[in-house]
Structures are given as C-alpha cells and as structure tokens.
Amino acid sequence: MKTRFALSALGLALAAAGSANAADTLNVVGSWSSLELNRQFEKPFWSETLPAASSGELSTQVTTFDQMGIPGSDVYRYLGDGVFDVGMTVADYTVSDAPELEGLDLPMMAPTADEAQQVAEAFRPLAESTMNKRFNSHVLAIVPYPAQVLFCNTPIEGLDGLKDKKVRASGRSTGEFIEALGAQSLNIAFNEVPGSLERGVIDCAVTGSLSGYSAGWHEVSSHLMPLPLGGWDYVITAINQDKWQSLSADSQTLIQQQVDSEFTAPVWENARGETARGVACLTGEGDCPLGKSADMTLVDFSDDDAKRARAALEDTVLPAWAARVDAETRTAWNESVGKVVGLTATAE
C-alpha cells in the first residue's frame, strides 16, 4: 500500500515537473475578425510568427471577440479576470470603464499617420498605468485602424451638411465631436451599421476607410468625406498582468521584441497608405488592391472645414474629457501627448 502511494506521489511530481517545463500557452483574443488588422496582422503574428520565434516554447490559441460572441467593450474586463491571456480591442470601446483611454484618440487631434504614431508613443506610459489599474493588464502594443472617416447615405457638402443629421460615432469623444458640429450622435455597434444605414436609422457613420470597404458600408452609403473626424480607433494589445508575471524574463523579452518588430512596426507602416487605399476602393479614384472598386462620391473638405473641426476639438471635446479624469491624468497627458499635438487639457 505504501509502495503504491509512493509511486502515485512520484507520478504526480513528475507530471507537475513536466507541466512546468511544457510550452507556455497563450489564449489570444483579437479584434474584429472581418477587418484587415486581424486578418493580415493579428492572426498571423499570434498563430505563426510568435510560436515560431520561440522555437516551441510558446504556443497559442487564437480567436477574436466577435467570433466568441462578446462585445468589444467587454474584452479588457474578461482579460483582467483571466478568462483569456491576451486581448485586443478598440480603446474607445472601453471608455465607460476607463475614461483615461479617451485621451489617446480625440477626434482631429492627429490628422496624419505620422502624427498618430507620435501620439500613440507619447500616450504609452499613460495607457500602461491605466490598463494595469483598471484591467489588471500589461500593454504590449498600440496600433491604429485607418483614419476614421465619414460615410453618408445622403448627399453632403462639407461639414455644414451634417447639421441635424443622425451620425454613428464609435466612441464617446467622437460623439461629442459630432454633436459640436450640429449633428445628432448615436452609439451603434460596428456590425450593425450597414443595416442602420440601409433602413435610414442613421444618415452617416464614422469608421476607417478600408474597414468600411471590408465591411460593405459602400453598399448602403453614397458619399465619403475623408477627413479623419473619428481619429484612428487605436487598438491596444494587452496581456493579463498575472499571466505576464508568471512568464520567465526571457519569454517576456521575446514577446515584447517580437510584438515591436513583427507586429507593431508593420501595422504602422501599413497605416501610412491604408487610408488612401480605402478611399480608392470606395470611390474608384485610384487602384483598389482588395477587389472591385465602389463608386461612392468623394466629398472635398475645405480649409474652413478643417479649422471648424479643430475648433470643436479644442473648445468642446478636450475640455469635456479633461473634466472626466483626475488632475494626475491631465498632468500626465499635458506633459506627453499635449506637447506632441500642441494642446493643453484643463477641466472646466
């Protein structure tokens, strides 16, 4: 009896040792499965690139939040609870839980991809402290969708054409921005927008140019204004803090180095041409590398439109966000992002 007990105990010990030496497995939940960010970058990186770079020391199981059937706004909550190990979603989806994250992507704050990347890099420490505090998570990357432009199913000419229109905005700050331009802002999930445009529930909607093309928004809208009214819909990739701390220092270094060089850098490089490619695909003005071009009407925006949009940011959106966060957050933002974009956040 004692012998059987001893052998059983030894077996358990060997099993435990084998488990400890086995490859670390990361359960990964990516962003929208239908869009280029996931198909071209997230899925290949987590499914193939990282496991190969680790020589089998890291294995992954990869899906997306929409394939799981969970809202994008819940991704970081589940991540913090340890339901999965790595999660990706649009930062703006989570601002009811973490208002600090709104400071990453205020509308018209970064009109170009280069400026958007500077903002993301400047915001990284504030993102890290917020994700750690709010969601028990560690930030691995901040990457963009294309510039968030305006799709309408009714003719418009410049920003004046938005007056009294019903417009879908992806985040709270974008909604406040739309309201400041005289339109009515509605909060509608990305995958529900085509039906809402088709039924006339909304007149216009904001998303990335190529994202809108991939999701078929051109089939239910007629006019496109390529002004980045909704910012860049940055996606934050984060890992559960407990999981991160359980990994060896070598694994942590490998993951971050691979994320930086094989994921973050290629996404940003792609972003520099992605908005233009999306506009070409939506309007037929230029080559579309993804398939058949649509024939949306391209709406020109004037210098006055750009100035009016910037004024809405400075006079309405930035003060409203500053009032929702504490003084420490405002100071950190002013000393980082604020210096990059030439703005100062002060609470009203």
Secondary structure as UniProt FT lines:
FT   HELIX           2..21
FT   STRAND          24..30
FT   TURN            33..34
FT   HELIX           37..42
FT   HELIX           43..44
FT   HELIX           45..49
FT   HELIX           50..53
FT   TURN            54..56
FT   STRAND          58..64
FT   HELIX           65..68
FT   HELIX           72..74
FT   HELIX           75..81
FT   STRAND          86..90
FT   HELIX           91..94
FT   TURN            95..97
FT   HELIX           99..104
FT   TURN            107..108
FT   HELIX           113..135
FT   STRAND          137..143
FT   STRAND          148..152
FT   HELIX           159..162
FT   TURN            163..164
FT   STRAND          166..168
FT   HELIX           172..180
FT   TURN            181..182
FT   STRAND          184..186
FT   HELIX           190..192
FT   HELIX           193..199
FT   STRAND          204..208
FT   HELIX           209..214
FT   TURN            215..216
FT   HELIX           217..219
FT   STRAND          223..225
FT   TURN            229..232
FT   STRAND          235..240
FT   HELIX           241..246
FT   HELIX           249..259
FT   HELIX           260..264
FT   HELIX           265..283
FT   TURN            289..290
FT   STRAND          297..298
FT   HELIX           303..312
FT   HELIX           313..317
FT   HELIX           318..324
FT   HELIX           327..335
FT   HELIX           337..341
//
